[in-house]
Amino acid sequence: MKSSIPRKALVYIAILTCVALVVIYNSIMMMDWSQVNIFPILVFLILVVLADSFPVTLPRGGSVTVSFAANAASILLFQPFIVILITIARDLFLLLYRKDRIKNLFNISQVSVSTGLAAIVYRLLTPAGTDFSFNNLPAFIASMLVIFILNPTFVTLILALTQNENPVAIWLINLKWCTPTFISMAPLGALIAVIYINIGFWGLVLFLLPLILARHSFQSYMQMRQTFLDTIKSLSVAIDAKDPYTKGHSSRVANYVVSLAREMRIPEDKVEMLQYIALIHDVGKVSIPEDILKKDRLLSDEEFGIMRTHCEAGAEVLQSIKFFAPASEVIRHHHERWDGLGYPDHIKGEEIPISARILAVADAFDAMTSDRPYRKALSPELALKELEEGAGTQFDPKVVEAFTRIYPLLDFNIQDETNRDDMISDGELFRQELYH
């Protein structure tokens, strides 16, 4: 992430901070100070701070820790103002000792609003007391839903404003990864509260082990995902290195593909798969002789026939990998044409998978805007015009139309990047309280 925060993001943070002050003020007005017991507050404060110190970075920025279970328990055990203090304690400390004070201010504000309102909702629905029982279950569910809706919304908006990306896409990706954590941690929070009420401090200590194991499991899963993505990137670089004229081609195509697929409202899980496919869409070229790949003149008919086999070769490679097997048809058909004159199977129109049609447009655009041994690169404007002229013959008209819409937003200076899936390196910058 860039070190500077856009003005629109600063305005958003300022508004959210004002809302947080209102929530904190109202929570103070609700306080019954005679009911305050310092020891349990310190116990949960330490528990939450420790859990917050070991975050797991999410794919689209933000981070999660297992402290959400402790925060959920605190909503059942303490008054709203105490809940807010417990939840933001670590961020208050960071606000004093870290340089990224604006980002910490955002974390404090959004957590105060989402968690504070959740605690207020719970208290309003359970005015009789603080002890958790089955009768209070609807109030607890309502409070969890408040966090589930508000927290990812706040984090999504700040990431969208600072990254200039589609907020819906960010929200869907983080929701995909974090919903299972929420579903598991919310009941765990209720169980922590019940154990603390009935057993006390030592029961809570014994319960720490499942929390540690839950965090370790999630961290391992995210590390495996990152390792897989890094492997795909390395393979992409290796493929492009086979031909010096296509350096960075696959990563640029992946960026175009993701933007185009989201513009066409392709489901986010398919967008992620298409990103991976785009990174290795030329994997079949490893079977093509280098004298053909690097030829500085137009290919002969025989040589072009050999070059065309890279689609089938690439599909065969992917079919042997369980994860990619269902998407191997995208590789096979990304050189088919809308009018049926493409290769290798001469299918046409909507017979061609939509993902292959999207990849075809992105691949053609980058090919036209890149130097080749036999010609100089076209300007992006001329390449776009070529796409528009090929709509209805070579390309799907709807895909070309979508490309024209995203064209003003594309970064044509990208040399060696993949989709922004991993561009947020500091997972603690914008904190997703919901999934602690």
N, C-alpha and C positions, 0 to 999 in steps of 0.2 A: 504494500500500500504506500502511496505517496505520503511524505511527511506532512505536507500541507493539507488542510481540510477545506473543501469548497465552501463558499459563503452560504450556499443554500443548506448545507449540512450544519453549519454553525447556527443558522436561524432555527433549524429544526431542534438542535440541542438546547438552545435558549428557551424555546417554547416548552420543551419537555421538562426542563429544569423548573420552570414556573409551575407547571402542573404538579411536579414532585413536591414542591414547597407547600402547595395547597393540600395535597394528600397527607404530608407529614403534619401540618398544622391541625388538620381534622383528627388525625390519629392521637395527637397529644390531647386534644379536647375530650377524647373518649376515655382517657386514662383514669383508672382507679389506682392511685399510688399506694393505697393501703394493701393492695394485693400483690405488690412487687416483692419477689424473692430473689435475691442476688445470686445465690449458688446455682440454681438451674439455668439462669441466664448465662452465667459464665461457662457452664458446661457446654451448652449449645453454641455459644460464641466460639469456643475453642474448636469444637467439632466442625463447624462450618468453615472457619478460617483454614484449618488443616486440609479439609477436602478441597477448598478453593485453590490451594497452593499446587495442586496437581491436575491441571486442566487437560482435556483432550481436544485437539483442534478439529474443527468441522471442515467439510469440503469447501464451503463457500464463505469461509470466514466465521469469526465468533468461536466460542469454545464451550465445552460442557464439562461438568464435574459431577460426582455423585453427591455433592452437598445438597442437591435438590431434595433428596429424601429428608435430610435434617431440616431444611427450610420448611418443607411441608409439615413436618412434625411440630415445628415451632408455631405454625399457624394454629394448630390445635391446642397448644399449651400456653401461649402467651398472648397478651394484648397487642393490637396492631402496631403501636409505636415500638414496642420491644422487638417484634418480628422484623420491622424495618431496620432497626439498629443491628440486630444479629446478621441480617442479610448483607448489609452494606459495609460492615466493619472493615473487611479487608480492603475494599475500594477506597474507604476513607483514609486508611493508612497509606495506600499507594498515591492518593491525591496529594499527600504532603511530601512524599519522597521520590516521586517519579516525574520525569519531564513531560510525559503525555497527559497533562492535567485535563485537557479538554476531553480526551477520550475517557479518562476516569470519571469526569463529571457526567458524561453520558451514561456510563455504567451505573453510577450512583442514582441518577435520575430515573432511568428506565426500570431499574430494580425496585426503587422506592415506589414507583407508580404501580407496577404490575403486582409485586408482592404485597405492598401496602393495601391496595384495593382488594386483593384476594383475602387478606386478613380481616379487613373491615366487613366484607361480604359475609365471611364466616361468623363474625361477632353479631352482626345484625340478624342473622338467621338462627343464632343460638344465644339469645339474651340471658338464658337461665344460668349459665356458668361456663367454665372452661374445660371441664372434664369431657373427654371424647367417649361417646357411646354409639351404639347402632342407630339411635334416634337422630344423632347428629350427622349421619352419613350423607344425606342429601346436601346439607350445608357444606360439608367438606368437598363433595364433588363439584358443587357450584364454585367454590373458591379455586379449585384446581383448574376449572375451565377458564376462569378469569385469567390466570397466569398463562394457560395454554394458548389463549387468543392474543393477549396483549404483548407478552414478551417476544415471541417470534416476529410479531408485527413491528415492534419498535426496532429490533435488531435488523430486520430485513430492510426497513426504510433507511437506516443509517448506512448500511452496506451499499444499497442502491444509489444513494446520494453521493457517496465517496468513490464508487467504482463506475458510475454512469452505466449501470446495467439494469436489466428488466427486473423490477422487484418481485414480480410473480415467479420468475424463474428461480431467484435466490430463495424465496419463501418455500417453494415446493421441494427444492433440493435439501435444505436444512430440515424441513418437516419429515422428509423421507428417512433421513438418518436418525432423527431424534424422537419421533413418535414412539418407537419401541421402548426407548429409555424412559420417556414420560410414563408410559403405561406400567412399566415395572417399578419405577421409583415412587410414584404417588402412593400406591398401596403400601410400599415399604415405609414411607413416611408415617402413615397411619399406624403401622405396626410399631414403629419406634416410639410414638407417643403412648400407645397402650402399654408397652414394656416399661417406659419410664414412669408412668402413672402407677403401675402395679408392682414393679420391682425396684425402681429407683436407679441410682447412678451406676451400680455394678451391672445391672441388666443392660444398660446402654453400652458399657464397655465391651461386654461379650458380643453385642450386636455389631460392633465395628468391623468384624471380620467379613461378613457378607458384603458390606459396603466396599471394602478394599478389593475383594474378589470381583465385584461388579465393575469397578473402575478398571481393573487390570484386563478384564475380558473385553471391554469396549476399546481400550487403548490398543490391545493386540489386534482387534478387528480393523481399526482404522490404520494401523501400521501395515497390515497385510494389504489393504486397499491401496495405500500410498506406494508400497513396493511394487504392486501390480502396475500401477500407473507409470511409475518410473521405468519399469521394464518396457512398457509400450513405447515410451518416449525414446528410450535408447535404441530400440528396434527401428523406430521411425528415422532417427538420425543416421543409423547404419544404412538404411535403405536409400535415403537421399544422398549419402556419401558415395554411393556407387556411381552416381552421375553428378559431376561438379556443377552442372547447369541447373540442377534441381535442388540445390541446398536450401533448406528451409521450406521447401514446397509443401510437404505434408503437414507441418505445423500451421502454415498459413491457411491451407485448405481446411484444417480442423477448426480454426477460428471462424472462417466464413461459414462453414457447415453448421456450427452451433448457433450462430446468430440467425442464420436462415431458417433452421429448424424451429427455433423459438418463435420467430416471426410467423411461421405457419402453424403455430400452436400444436406442435408435435409433443406428446407426453414426455415429461422430463426424464423418465427412466430410459426412454428410447433415444432422447437427445444425448444422454451420457454414453450409451452404447455407440451411437453414431459418431461421437467424438473419437472414441477409441478406434473405430473402423477407419475414419478419415486419416488418422495418424499412420495407419499401416495399409492404406488402400492400394499402394504400389508394391506390396510385398512380393507379388508375383514377378516383379522385374529382376529378382535375384536369379531367375532362370534364363534371363535374356543375355546373350553374349555382349561383352563390353564394346566390341567394335561396332555393334548396332546402336547401343545406347549413346555412344559418344560420337557417332558419325556427324560430320559437319556439313552434310548435304541432306537433301530430302531422301527418304528411304525408298528403295526399289519395292516393287510389289511383293517380291519374295521376302524381303527384310521386314516390310510392314506386316506381312502375314505372321512372321515369327513374333514381332512386337505385340500383335493382338493376343497372343496366347497368354500374356501376363495376367489377364483377367481370370481365366480358368485356373491358371497355376496358383494365383492368390487365393481363390475360393477353395481349392483343394487343401492349401496350407491351413486355412481357418477351420475347415471341416474337421480337421484332426485335433482341434482344440475345443474342448467341451464348452467353455465359456462363449466362444465366438461362433460355434457351429450354426446356431439359428440365424446369424447375421451374415453368413458367408455369401448368400445370394446378393447382398449389396455390393460386395467386391466383384462378383461375377458380372453384374449387369450395369456397372457404373459407366460403361461406354456404349450402352444401348442408346438408340435415338427415338424420339417421340414418334417419328414417321416410320419406324421399323427398319431403317437402313443401317443401324449400328451393329455391334458385335458383342458377344459371340453367338447369341441365339436369335437375333433379329426379331425380338419381341417389340411391341410398340405400345404407345399410349399408357393407359393405366395398368397394363400387364406388367410394366416395369415397376418394381417396388418403389414406393414414395421416397424411401431413404436413398435409393440409388439415383433417383431423379434429382434429389437435392445435392448429392455428392457430385453428380455430373456437372451441374451448373457451377458449383464452387471450384471444382477441379479445372474446368475450362477457363474460368475467369483468371485463376492464378497462372495457368499455363500461358494465357495470352499476355499477361502483364509481367512475364518473366523472360529474360533473355534465353535464346536457344542457339545452338551452334549455327543454324541455317537462317536465323532472323533475329532482329532486335525486338525488345519488348514493346508491346503497345501501351499507350497511356491508359489509365483506368477508365477515362471517359470513352475512348475508342473501344475498349474491351466491353464496356457496358452496352455500347451501341451494337456490337457484334452479338451479344447475348439477346438483345431485343429483336434483332433481325432473324436470329435462329429460333425464336419462340414459335412453337407450332410445327416446326420441322425437326430440328435437332433437340430442342429442349421443351420441357413441360411449360406451357405458357403461364400457369399459376405460380410455378417456382420462379420463373424469370420476373414476374410481376412482384413477387415478394422480395426478390433480390434488389430490385430497383428501389424498394421502400427502405431497405436497410443500408443501401449503398452510401448515403451521406454520413452514416455513423461508423463505417469501416475504417480501420487503421491500416493504411497501405505501407506503413514503415516497419511492420512487424517482420523480424528476420528469423527469429528462432524460438518463438513462444508457442505454447499450446493454449488451449482454452483456459480461461481465467479460473478454472476449477481449483488451482493450487496457488493462485497469485497472492493470497492473503497469508503472509508468513507468520505474522504475530497473532496467534489465535486468541490472545488475551485482550486485544484492543477493544473489541466490542463483545461484551459478555452476554451469553444467553442463559439468563438465570433459570429459565424453565428447565433446562436439562443438566443442572449441576449434579 
